[in-house]
Amino acid sequence: MNLPNKITLARIFLIPAFIVLFYLEETLNGYNYLVAGIVFSVAAATDFVDGHIARKRGLVTNLGKFLDPIADKVLVSTAFILLLTRPMAFEVVGEWGIPVAGVLVALILARELIVSGFRMIAAGQNIVLAADNIGKIKAWMQDVAVAALVIATSFLGTEFGTVAVYIGLVSFVICAILTVWSGIHYIVKNRAVLKS
């Protein structure tokens, strides 16, 4: 197993650690969200590292092509679901923040499932569909939104927490818009896959 694939596996193994840390409120005296946010940020950063190394050193493998998108989607999906179980960051904008967040998370998850299914159809036709620039920006915005919202939850009620939560909320709305837009763009651009 080459280095990029090991880094991808490390990202997958960080997901359970992120989950456990997220819920250790009493043990970490409320700083569990800060620690979980740091772990999430490290895991998200490995996405850029493994891809860069794989392309630069010519280490792109089928295993990497399979594991990398799965690791990304599971990490981000898990984070958004966890945030809905502790929705304090969404409540900052009022009671309507939680249902709106739920709808946006549902849209994000639906897009990821639809695009994954679309890629499976393409793979069945021996067509490899690479991620486009909109998708890459979307992924980056998702990571920023999650990291800011999770970390902010440890500091709600403070000036830092207020700034962080609004950065997270704005990033969350932007990433939801980009997620839907990139999904539609991706399918329209590659619609020939559905004509076969």
Stockholm file with secondary structure:
# STOCKHOLM 1.0

chainA/1-196         MNLPNKITLARIFLIPAFIVLFYLEETLNGYNYLVAGIVFSVAAATDFVDGHIARKRGLVTNLGKFLDPIADKVLVSTAFILLLTRPMAFEVVGEWGIPVAGVLVALILARELIVSGFRMIAAGQNIVLAADNIGKIKAWMQDVAVAALVIATSFLGTEFGTVAVYIGLVSFVICAILTVWSGIHYIVKNRAVLKS
#=GR chainA/1-196 SS CCHHHHHHHHHHHHHHHHHHHHTCTTTTTTTHHHHHHHHHHHHHHHHHHHHHHHHHTTCCCHHHHHHHHHHHHHHHHHHHHHHHHSTHHHHTTCTTHHHHHHHHHHHHHHHHHHHHHHHHHHHHTTCCCCCCHHHHHHHHHHHHHHHHHHHHHTTTTSHHHHHHHHHHHHHHHHHHHHHHHHHHHHHHHTTHHHHC
#=GC SS_cons         CCHHHHHHHHHHHHHHHHHHHHTCTTTTTTTHHHHHHHHHHHHHHHHHHHHHHHHHTTCCCHHHHHHHHHHHHHHHHHHHHHHHHSTHHHHTTCTTHHHHHHHHHHHHHHHHHHHHHHHHHHHHTTCCCCCCHHHHHHHHHHHHHHHHHHHHHTTTTSHHHHHHHHHHHHHHHHHHHHHHHHHHHHHHHTTHHHHC
//
